[in-house]
């Protein structure tokens, strides 16, 4: 069964991997483990490594997440 996380992860990868300001993406948490049981409430934990001069386009704003759907909660550091 395909869950919402699959399509969002595909969109994140295609959008962010082609962004020259993004140096790396690291998926962690339950979505990163094939053996983990996901459901519709499972979140996506993603570390995005950016060029130093790109930080203001990603932090503290969440506008860059708009193409991926509704944002329910987030943390940034």
C-alpha positions as CSV (number, residue, x, y, z in Angstrom):
1,X,0.0,0.0,0.0
2,X,1.4,3.4,-1.0
3,X,1.2,6.0,1.7
4,X,1.4,9.8,1.4
5,X,5.1,9.7,2.6
6,X,6.2,7.9,-0.5
7,X,5.0,10.6,-2.9
8,X,6.2,13.4,-0.6
9,X,9.6,11.8,-0.4
10,X,9.8,11.4,-4.2
11,X,8.8,15.1,-4.5
12,X,11.4,16.2,-1.9
13,X,14.1,14.2,-3.5
14,X,13.4,15.5,-7.1
15,X,13.0,19.1,-5.9
16,X,15.8,19.4,-3.4
17,X,18.4,17.1,-5.1
18,X,18.3,19.5,-8.2
19,X,18.7,22.6,-6.0
20,X,22.3,23.9,-6.2
21,X,22.0,25.2,-2.7
22,X,21.4,21.8,-1.2
23,X,24.6,19.8,-0.5
24,X,22.9,16.7,0.9
25,X,19.8,15.1,2.2
26,X,19.6,12.5,5.0
27,X,16.4,10.6,5.7
28,X,16.2,9.2,9.2
29,X,13.5,8.0,11.6
30,X,10.8,5.4,10.8
31,X,10.5,6.3,7.1
32,X,14.1,5.5,6.6
33,X,13.7,1.8,7.7
34,X,12.1,-0.7,5.4
35,X,11.1,-2.9,8.4
36,X,9.3,0.0,10.2
37,X,5.6,-0.1,10.1
38,X,4.4,3.2,8.7
39,X,0.8,4.5,8.8
40,X,-0.9,7.7,7.7
41,X,0.4,9.5,10.9
42,X,4.1,8.6,10.4
43,X,6.2,11.7,10.0
44,X,9.2,12.4,7.7
45,X,12.5,13.2,9.4
46,X,14.8,14.8,7.0
47,X,18.2,16.6,7.5
48,X,19.0,19.1,4.7
49,X,22.6,20.2,4.4
50,X,22.8,23.6,2.8
51,X,25.5,26.0,1.5
52,X,26.2,28.7,4.1
53,X,24.7,31.5,2.0
54,X,21.5,29.6,1.3
55,X,20.4,29.3,4.9
56,X,18.0,32.3,4.8
57,X,16.0,30.7,2.0
58,X,15.3,27.7,4.2
59,X,15.4,29.0,7.8
60,X,13.4,30.2,9.7
61,X,10.9,30.3,6.8
62,X,8.8,27.2,5.8
63,X,7.7,28.7,2.5
64,X,10.0,26.3,0.6
65,X,7.8,23.4,1.9
66,X,4.6,24.7,0.1
67,X,5.0,22.5,-3.1
68,X,5.0,19.4,-0.9
69,X,1.5,19.8,0.6
70,X,0.1,21.0,3.9
71,X,2.6,21.3,6.8
72,X,1.1,20.1,10.1
73,X,4.2,20.6,12.3
74,X,7.9,21.2,12.0
75,X,11.1,21.8,13.9
76,X,14.1,23.6,12.6
77,X,17.5,24.1,14.1
